[in-house]
């Protein structure tokens, strides 16, 4: 049931964004301009906070599902990519 609510919310927000972009009107009210800017800017702000705070928002909201992920350790050789440390 929770999935249905997320699907409906995303469908409503997608429809609202489509209406903002396609409709032939220009917002003149400062509050409407702010709300439209916040609507389209919120994903960028959320992504920036996610990067700054080390994905803590995502872990808090969906739980810690990283049990099968191997942690990448720094390489022992100078100038070598951490992704290549297992080759040596």
DSSP file (Angstrom, degrees, kcal/mol; ACC not computed):
  #  RESIDUE AA STRUCTURE BP1 BP2  ACC     N-H-->O    O-->H-N    N-H-->O    O-->H-N    TCO  KAPPA ALPHA  PHI   PSI    X-CA   Y-CA   Z-CA
    1    1 A X     >        0   0    0      0, 0.0     4,-1.5     0, 0.0     3,-0.1   0.000 360.0 360.0 360.0 -33.7    0.0    0.0    0.0
    2    2 A X  H  >  +     0   0    0      1,-0.2     4,-1.9     2,-0.2     5,-0.2   0.871 360.0  56.1 -63.7 -35.5    2.9    2.3    0.7
    3    3 A X  H  > S+     0   0    0      1,-0.2     4,-2.4     2,-0.2    -1,-0.2   0.870 102.4  55.9 -64.3 -36.9    4.1    1.9   -2.9
    4    4 A X  H  > S+     0   0    0      1,-0.2     4,-2.6     2,-0.2    -1,-0.2   0.905 106.7  49.8 -62.6 -41.5    0.8    3.1   -4.2
    5    5 A X  H  X S+     0   0    0     -4,-1.5     4,-2.6     2,-0.2    -1,-0.2   0.906 111.4  48.1 -65.8 -40.5    1.0    6.3   -2.2
    6    6 A X  H  X S+     0   0    0     -4,-1.9     4,-2.5     2,-0.2    -2,-0.2   0.894 111.9  50.5 -65.8 -38.4    4.5    7.0   -3.5
    7    7 A X  H  X S+     0   0    0     -4,-2.4     4,-2.4     2,-0.2    -2,-0.2   0.930 112.2  46.5 -64.2 -45.1    3.4    6.3   -7.1
    8    8 A X  H  X S+     0   0    0     -4,-2.6     4,-2.5     2,-0.2    -2,-0.2   0.911 112.4  50.4 -63.5 -42.3    0.4    8.6   -6.7
    9    9 A X  H  X S+     0   0    0     -4,-2.6     4,-2.5     1,-0.2     5,-0.2   0.926 112.6  45.9 -62.3 -44.3    2.6   11.3   -5.2
   10   10 A X  H  X S+     0   0    0     -4,-2.5     4,-2.2     1,-0.2    -1,-0.2   0.876 112.7  50.7 -67.8 -35.4    5.2   11.1   -8.0
   11   11 A X  H  X S+     0   0    0     -4,-2.4     4,-2.2     2,-0.2    -2,-0.2   0.906 111.8  47.6 -66.5 -40.5    2.4   11.1  -10.7
   12   12 A X  H  X S+     0   0    0     -4,-2.5     4,-2.3     2,-0.2    -2,-0.2   0.923 113.8  46.8 -66.1 -44.1    0.9   14.2   -9.1
   13   13 A X  H  X S+     0   0    0     -4,-2.5     4,-2.3     2,-0.2    -2,-0.2   0.868 111.9  50.9 -67.6 -35.5    4.2   16.0   -8.9
   14   14 A X  H  X S+     0   0    0     -4,-2.2     4,-2.4     2,-0.2    -1,-0.2   0.916 111.2  48.4 -66.0 -42.5    5.1   15.0  -12.5
   15   15 A X  H  X S+     0   0    0     -4,-2.2     4,-2.3     2,-0.2    -2,-0.2   0.890 110.9  50.8 -63.3 -39.5    1.8   16.3  -13.7
   16   16 A X  H  X S+     0   0    0     -4,-2.3     4,-2.4     2,-0.2    -2,-0.2   0.914 110.9  48.1 -64.9 -42.8    2.3   19.5  -11.8
   17   17 A X  H  X S+     0   0    0     -4,-2.3     4,-2.1     2,-0.2    -2,-0.2   0.908 111.3  51.2 -64.1 -41.2    5.7   20.0  -13.3
   18   18 A X  H  X S+     0   0    0     -4,-2.4     4,-2.6     1,-0.2     5,-0.3   0.911 110.5  49.0 -61.0 -42.2    4.3   19.3  -16.8
   19   19 A X  H  X S+     0   0    0     -4,-2.3     4,-2.0     1,-0.2    -2,-0.2   0.899 109.7  52.1 -65.5 -40.5    1.6   21.9  -16.2
   20   20 A X  H  < S+     0   0    0     -4,-2.4    -1,-0.2     1,-0.2     5,-0.2   0.910 116.8  39.1 -60.0 -42.3    4.2   24.5  -15.0
   21   21 A X  H  < S+     0   0    0     -4,-2.1    -2,-0.2    -5,-0.1    -1,-0.2   0.884 123.4  36.2 -78.7 -39.5    6.3   24.0  -18.1
   22   22 A X  H  < S+     0   0    0     -4,-2.6    -3,-0.2    -5,-0.2    -2,-0.2   0.781  90.4  99.1 -89.7 -28.9    3.6   23.6  -20.8
   23   23 A X  S  < S-     0   0    0     -4,-2.0     2,-1.3    -5,-0.3    -4,-0.0  -0.278  75.2-125.1 -67.5 146.9    0.9   26.0  -19.7
   24   24 A X  S    S+     0   0    0      2,-0.0     2,-0.3     0, 0.0    -1,-0.1  -0.327  72.4 104.1 -88.3  54.4    0.8   29.5  -21.3
   25   25 A X        -     0   0    0     -2,-1.3     2,-0.5    -5,-0.2    -2,-0.0  -0.946  55.7-147.4-133.1 156.0    1.0   31.6  -18.2
   26   26 A X        -     0   0    0     -2,-0.3     2,-0.3     0, 0.0    -2,-0.0  -0.987  25.6-122.7-123.0 123.5    3.6   33.7  -16.5
   27   27 A X        +     0   0    0     -2,-0.5    -2,-0.0     1,-0.2     3,-0.0  -0.473  33.5 169.5 -69.4 129.6    3.6   33.9  -12.7
   28   28 A X        +     0   0    0     -2,-0.3     2,-0.4     5,-0.0    -1,-0.2   0.607  51.5  91.7-110.1 -21.9    3.4   37.5  -11.5
   29   29 A X  S  > S-     0   0    0      1,-0.1     4,-2.2     2,-0.0     5,-0.2  -0.619  73.2-139.9 -76.8 129.7    2.8   36.9   -7.8
   30   30 A X  H  > S+     0   0    0     -2,-0.4     4,-2.2     1,-0.2    -1,-0.1   0.834 103.0  54.0 -60.8 -31.7    6.1   36.8   -5.9
   31   31 A X  H  > S+     0   0    0      2,-0.2     4,-2.5     1,-0.2    -1,-0.2   0.909 108.5  48.3 -68.9 -40.9    4.8   33.9   -3.7
   32   32 A X  H  > S+     0   0    0      2,-0.2     4,-2.3     1,-0.2     5,-0.2   0.894 111.1  51.0 -65.6 -39.2    4.0   31.9   -6.9
   33   33 A X  H  X S+     0   0    0     -4,-2.2     4,-2.3     2,-0.2    -2,-0.2   0.920 111.7  47.9 -62.7 -43.6    7.4   32.6   -8.3
   34   34 A X  H  X S+     0   0    0     -4,-2.2     4,-2.7     2,-0.2    -2,-0.2   0.920 112.1  48.8 -63.4 -44.4    9.0   31.5   -5.0
   35   35 A X  H  X S+     0   0    0     -4,-2.5     4,-2.2     2,-0.2    -2,-0.2   0.888 112.3  47.7 -65.7 -39.0    7.0   28.3   -4.9
   36   36 A X  H  X S+     0   0    0     -4,-2.3     4,-2.0     2,-0.2    -1,-0.2   0.906 112.9  49.0 -68.0 -40.6    7.7   27.4   -8.5
   37   37 A X  H  X S+     0   0    0     -4,-2.3     4,-1.8    -5,-0.2    -2,-0.2   0.909 113.0  47.4 -63.5 -41.6   11.4   28.0   -7.9
   38   38 A X  H  X S+     0   0    0     -4,-2.7     4,-1.8     2,-0.2    -2,-0.2   0.876 108.9  55.6 -66.4 -36.8   11.4   25.9   -4.7
   39   39 A X  H  < S+     0   0    0     -4,-2.2     4,-0.4     1,-0.2    -2,-0.2   0.919 116.6  34.6 -62.2 -45.1    9.5   23.1   -6.6
   40   40 A X  H  < S+     0   0    0     -4,-2.0     4,-0.3     1,-0.2    -1,-0.2   0.697 120.6  49.9 -84.7 -19.3   12.1   22.8   -9.3
   41   41 A X  H  X S+     0   0    0     -4,-1.8     4,-2.1    -5,-0.2     3,-0.3   0.662  88.0  82.2 -91.4 -17.3   15.1   23.6   -7.0
   42   42 A X  H  X S+     0   0    0     -4,-1.8     4,-2.6     1,-0.2     5,-0.2   0.880  88.6  52.1 -59.8 -42.4   14.3   21.1   -4.2
   43   43 A X  H  > S+     0   0    0     -4,-0.4     4,-2.1     1,-0.2    -1,-0.2   0.885 110.7  49.3 -63.0 -34.6   15.8   18.1   -5.9
   44   44 A X  H  > S+     0   0    0     -4,-0.3     4,-2.2    -3,-0.3    -2,-0.2   0.912 112.6  46.5 -69.0 -41.8   19.1   20.0   -6.5
   45   45 A X  H  X S+     0   0    0     -4,-2.1     4,-2.5     2,-0.2     5,-0.2   0.910 112.5  50.7 -66.2 -41.7   19.3   21.1   -2.9
   46   46 A X  H  X S+     0   0    0     -4,-2.6     4,-1.9    -5,-0.2    -2,-0.2   0.895 110.8  48.6 -63.3 -40.2   18.5   17.6   -1.6
   47   47 A X  H  X S+     0   0    0     -4,-2.1     4,-1.9    -5,-0.2    -1,-0.2   0.886 111.1  50.3 -66.6 -39.0   21.2   16.1   -3.8
   48   48 A X  H  X S+     0   0    0     -4,-2.2     4,-2.6     2,-0.2    -2,-0.2   0.920 111.8  47.1 -66.3 -43.0   23.7   18.7   -2.6
   49   49 A X  H  X S+     0   0    0     -4,-2.5     4,-2.5     1,-0.2    -1,-0.2   0.859 109.1  55.9 -65.0 -34.5   22.9   18.0    1.0
   50   50 A X  H  <>S+     0   0    0     -4,-1.9     5,-3.3    -5,-0.2     6,-0.3   0.893 111.9  42.1 -64.0 -40.1   23.1   14.3    0.4
   51   51 A X  H ><5S+     0   0    0     -4,-1.9     3,-0.9     3,-0.2    -2,-0.2   0.903 115.5  49.4 -73.0 -41.9   26.6   14.7   -1.0
   52   52 A X  H 3<5S+     0   0    0     -4,-2.6    -2,-0.2     1,-0.2    -3,-0.2   0.919 115.6  41.2 -65.1 -44.7   27.8   17.1    1.8
   53   53 A X  T ><5S-     0   0    0     -4,-2.5     3,-0.6    -5,-0.2    -1,-0.2   0.173 116.9-105.9 -95.8  19.0   26.5   15.1    4.7
   54   54 A X  T < 5 -     0   0    0     -3,-0.9    -3,-0.2     1,-0.2    -4,-0.1   0.883  67.6 -60.9  66.9  43.5   27.6   11.7    3.4
   55   55 A X  T 3><S+     0   0    0     -5,-3.3     4,-1.8    -6,-0.2    -1,-0.2   0.756  92.2 140.4  59.6  27.5   24.3   10.2    2.3
   56   56 A X  H <>  +     0   0    0     -3,-0.6     4,-1.8    -6,-0.3     5,-0.1   0.818  66.0  56.5 -72.1 -28.6   23.0   10.4    5.8
   57   57 A X  H  > S+     0   0    0      2,-0.2     4,-1.7     1,-0.2    -1,-0.2   0.917 107.8  47.2 -67.9 -41.5   19.5   11.4    4.7
   58   58 A X  H  > S+     0   0    0      1,-0.2     4,-2.3     2,-0.2     5,-0.3   0.912 112.4  49.0 -67.5 -42.1   19.1    8.4    2.5
   59   59 A X  H  X S+     0   0    0     -4,-1.8     4,-1.3     1,-0.2    -1,-0.2   0.873 112.0  49.5 -64.6 -36.6   20.3    6.0    5.1
   60   60 A X  H  < S+     0   0    0     -4,-1.8    -1,-0.2     1,-0.2    -2,-0.2   0.840 114.7  44.0 -71.9 -31.6   17.9    7.5    7.7
   61   61 A X  H  < S+     0   0    0     -4,-1.7    -2,-0.2    -5,-0.1    -1,-0.2   0.876 128.6  20.9 -85.5 -36.9   14.9    7.3    5.4
   62   62 A X  H  < S-     0   0    0     -4,-2.3    -3,-0.2     1,-0.3    -2,-0.2   0.439 108.2-113.4-112.3   0.3   15.2    3.9    3.9
   63   63 A X     <  -     0   0    0     -4,-1.3     2,-1.0    -5,-0.3    -1,-0.3  -0.186  45.5 -55.5  91.8 170.9   17.4    2.1    6.4
   64   64 A X        +     0   0    0      1,-0.1     3,-0.2    -4,-0.1    -1,-0.1  -0.777  56.6 162.1 -93.9 102.7   20.9    0.8    6.1
   65   65 A X        +     0   0    0     -2,-1.0     3,-0.3     1,-0.2    -1,-0.1  -0.208  43.0 104.5-111.1  39.4   20.9   -1.6    3.2
   66   66 A X    >   +     0   0    0      1,-0.2     3,-1.1     2,-0.1    -1,-0.2   0.086  36.7 113.7-107.5  23.5   24.7   -1.7    2.6
   67   67 A X  T 3  S+     0   0    0      1,-0.2    -1,-0.2    -3,-0.2    -2,-0.1   0.829  82.0  43.2 -67.1 -30.3   25.4   -5.1    4.1
   68   68 A X  T 3  S+     0   0    0     -3,-0.3     2,-0.5     2,-0.1    -1,-0.2   0.397  91.3 103.3 -94.9   3.8   26.5   -6.6    0.8
   69   69 A X    <   -     0   0    0     -3,-1.1     2,-0.4     1,-0.0    -3,-0.0  -0.750  69.0-132.9 -92.7 129.0   28.6   -3.6   -0.4
   70   70 A X        -     0   0    0     -2,-0.5     2,-0.3     1,-0.1    -2,-0.1  -0.647  21.5-124.5 -80.8 130.7   32.3   -4.0   -0.1
   71   71 A X        -     0   0    0     -2,-0.4     2,-0.6     1,-0.1    -1,-0.1  -0.580  20.5-130.2 -75.9 132.5   34.0   -1.0    1.5
   72   72 A X        -     0   0    0     -2,-0.3     2,-0.3     3,-0.0    11,-0.1  -0.741  23.5-158.1 -86.1 122.4   36.8    0.5   -0.7
   73   73 A X        -     0   0    0     -2,-0.6    12,-0.2     9,-0.2     0, 0.0  -0.685  28.8 -91.5 -98.0 153.9   40.0    1.1    1.2
   74   74 A X        -     0   0    0     -2,-0.3    -1,-0.1     1,-0.1     7,-0.1  -0.301  47.6-107.4 -62.8 147.7   42.7    3.5    0.2
   75   75 A X        -     0   0    0      5,-0.3     7,-0.1     2,-0.1    -1,-0.1  -0.342  13.0-136.0 -74.9 158.3   45.4    2.1   -2.0
   76   76 A X  S    S+     0   0    0      9,-0.1     2,-0.4     2,-0.1    -1,-0.1   0.676  83.1  75.7 -86.7 -19.4   48.9    1.4   -0.7
   77   77 A X  S >  S-     0   0    0      4,-0.1     3,-1.5     1,-0.0     2,-0.2  -0.778  88.3-111.9-101.3 138.3   50.7    2.9   -3.7
   78   78 A X  T 3  S+     0   0    0     -2,-0.4     3,-0.1     1,-0.2    -2,-0.1  -0.435  99.2  12.1 -67.5 133.0   50.9    6.6   -4.3
   79   79 A X  T 3  S+     0   0    0      1,-0.3     2,-0.3    -2,-0.2    -1,-0.2   0.412  95.7 126.9  84.1  -1.2   49.0    7.9   -7.3
   80   80 A X    <   -     0   0    0     -3,-1.5    -5,-0.3     1,-0.1    -1,-0.3  -0.686  65.6-110.7 -92.7 142.9   47.0    4.6   -7.7
   81   81 A X    >   -     0   0    0     -2,-0.3     3,-1.4     1,-0.1     4,-0.2  -0.428  19.1-129.1 -67.2 140.9   43.3    4.6   -7.9
   82   82 A X  G >  S+     0   0    0      1,-0.3     3,-1.0     2,-0.2     4,-0.2   0.771 108.4  63.1 -61.6 -24.1   41.6    3.1   -4.9
   83   83 A X  G 3  S+     0   0    0      1,-0.2     3,-0.4     2,-0.1    -1,-0.3   0.732 101.9  49.8 -73.1 -20.6   39.5    1.0   -7.3
   84   84 A X  G X> S+     0   0    0     -3,-1.4     3,-1.4     1,-0.2     4,-0.8   0.359  80.0  99.0 -97.2   4.7   42.7   -0.7   -8.6
   85   85 A X  T <4 S+     0   0    0     -3,-1.0     3,-0.2     1,-0.3    -1,-0.2   0.772  77.4  57.9 -66.6 -24.4   44.1   -1.6   -5.1
   86   86 A X  T 34 S+     0   0    0     -3,-0.4    -1,-0.3    -4,-0.2    -2,-0.1   0.649  96.5  64.0 -79.7 -13.4   42.8   -5.2   -5.3
   87   87 A X  T <4        0   0    0     -3,-1.4    -1,-0.2     1,-0.2    -2,-0.2   0.851 360.0 360.0 -75.2 -34.8   44.8   -5.8   -8.5
   88   88 A X     <        0   0    0     -4,-0.8    -1,-0.2    -3,-0.2    -2,-0.1   0.474 360.0 360.0 -70.3 360.0   48.2   -5.4   -6.8
